[in-house]
């Protein structure tokens, strides 16, 4: 057991170490931007996993809390003149409220109905932000449109790599927070609801409330990533609310392993850096994401982490009984807590 | 309603489309009373159980428990109130171990997400695992359990809230003689030692006669007979 923990810890330390050392390779501005955006997307993908993986509510509107926080951050700093920390805190809070609202609307739904509802909500917000359908027109008011709304930053020439390292720290903290949540009793109850809602309800779990909690927590983290993204690119645009972004998060989670938090983080980083780093046009990237998703669902339905766990479990059975985890939650069979 | 009534249902009716499944069913269960519910297939037993446990709303009629009207109270709230049910076909959590499944049942009712009255911690979970003979398999995923173990798990889950009333829907069906014997002993112990009343739905008249002091016979959506020991 100690070996397994140190093995996982070793991989984690190696990954963080590589990311810490990456700026030493003197990357150009383009690659630094690709990596920084990848770190933010990784946090966003993990936040999708809280909703779509842990609680099993497949959302296709996860860009809504992300974009809402990005727009709130931009509007509060540039139009309202709020101090940046206050604007970011308010943006995250707004994302959580948006998530609670989506959760309340979708709590009694399941499966494709959740996906359709969240898709519709996300698209309404996206169209509103683009300003083509609801808010523009002759004499109308377009609040941003394709160009977006700028974020007023309190600094002008930040030190090199400061944005990258700040984002890396944010990703580590956010991932740790989401992992803690997923391994808490609330996380266990969410996994129960995802596995069998009727048995969970017959065990005293108010499933509507617990699903709303998942949307609220996942959306708060998505909002933090959205605010971070607005700070990084310097503006909030309609792309922050796009279906493509929601689809990307779902793809990262499926490829990395739904319900694992760490899997989507790794998948988001690797796939984004790979596809974006190749400077492919947007349409080609969408195609590649779709192909990756199809291959994963067909051949590795558990994603990278799920497949690795299955293989490790098979190898473990061949090697003999495995001792339990220290918290007594060994899912492989033997031992005492 | 008698003061010494734990659960009472009055004039329960339910239709699905043009099909009338229950027609003015009235029944009561006293605290600690073992009651059987017998009837042929399609007589409305499971629909009645679903209404009594909060899974379905009746078209007409009222359900009262411990003096409170609970007709519109959902399944989870009734569990926290002390009405626990098992399912004819268990729906286990595929990714959770037995220990985790019971942890949910023991603690969901009392956590912020739930808010009920179960005890916290590992103790009650271990106790339930011991009582139901599942302790050695506590870390096995529910998806890998045999039918007999799933029924035991259903029973343990129902006991987790220290219920005042157990509603058991065909819990003895498709069990080996050994499993049936063990579950019978567990049910008797819960009734004798903790004063837990139960409403046992079964197709097995000898079993009902052995376990229940009173047997209600449901036919075509009506209680047509009541037999007392």
Boltz contact constraints between the chains, C-beta under 6 A:
constraints:
  - contact:
      token1: [A, 185]
      token2: [B, 107]
      max_distance: 6.0
  - contact:
      token1: [A, 185]
      token2: [B, 111]
      max_distance: 6.0
  - contact:
      token1: [A, 188]
      token2: [B, 100]
      max_distance: 6.0
  - contact:
      token1: [A, 189]
      token2: [B, 104]
      max_distance: 6.0
  - contact:
      token1: [A, 189]
      token2: [B, 108]
      max_distance: 6.0
  - contact:
      token1: [A, 189]
      token2: [B, 113]
      max_distance: 6.0
  - contact:
      token1: [A, 192]
      token2: [B, 93]
      max_distance: 6.0
  - contact:
      token1: [A, 192]
      token2: [B, 104]
      max_distance: 6.0
  - contact:
      token1: [A, 195]
      token2: [B, 93]
      max_distance: 6.0
  - contact:
      token1: [A, 195]
      token2: [B, 94]
      max_distance: 6.0
  - contact:
      token1: [A, 195]
      token2: [B, 95]
      max_distance: 6.0
  - contact:
      token1: [A, 196]
      token2: [B, 91]
      max_distance: 6.0
  - contact:
      token1: [A, 196]
      token2: [B, 93]
      max_distance: 6.0
  - contact:
      token1: [A, 198]
      token2: [B, 91]
      max_distance: 6.0
  - contact:
      token1: [A, 199]
      token2: [B, 91]
      max_distance: 6.0
  - contact:
      token1: [A, 201]
      token2: [B, 75]
      max_distance: 6.0
  - contact:
      token1: [A, 201]
      token2: [B, 76]
      max_distance: 6.0
  - contact:
      token1: [A, 202]
      token2: [B, 75]
      max_distance: 6.0
  - contact:
      token1: [A, 202]
      token2: [B, 85]
      max_distance: 6.0
  - contact:
      token1: [A, 203]
      token2: [B, 104]
      max_distance: 6.0
  - contact:
      token1: [A, 203]
      token2: [B, 105]
      max_distance: 6.0
  - contact:
      token1: [A, 203]
      token2: [B, 108]
      max_distance: 6.0
  - contact:
      token1: [A, 203]
      token2: [B, 157]
      max_distance: 6.0
  - contact:
      token1: [A, 204]
      token2: [B, 76]
      max_distance: 6.0
  - contact:
      token1: [A, 204]
      token2: [B, 79]
      max_distance: 6.0
  - contact:
      token1: [A, 204]
      token2: [B, 80]
      max_distance: 6.0
  - contact:
      token1: [A, 204]
      token2: [B, 108]
      max_distance: 6.0
  - contact:
      token1: [A, 204]
      token2: [B, 109]
      max_distance: 6.0
  - contact:
      token1: [A, 204]
      token2: [B, 114]
      max_distance: 6.0
  - contact:
      token1: [A, 204]
      token2: [B, 116]
      max_distance: 6.0
  - contact:
      token1: [A, 205]
      token2: [B, 76]
      max_distance: 6.0
  - contact:
      token1: [A, 205]
      token2: [B, 108]
      max_distance: 6.0
  - contact:
      token1: [A, 206]
      token2: [B, 76]
      max_distance: 6.0
  - contact:
      token1: [A, 210]
      token2: [B, 113]
      max_distance: 6.0
  - contact:
      token1: [A, 330]
      token2: [B, 139]
      max_distance: 6.0
  - contact:
      token1: [A, 331]
      token2: [B, 97]
      max_distance: 6.0
  - contact:
      token1: [A, 331]
      token2: [B, 141]
      max_distance: 6.0
  - contact:
      token1: [A, 333]
      token2: [B, 139]
      max_distance: 6.0
  - contact:
      token1: [A, 333]
      token2: [B, 140]
      max_distance: 6.0
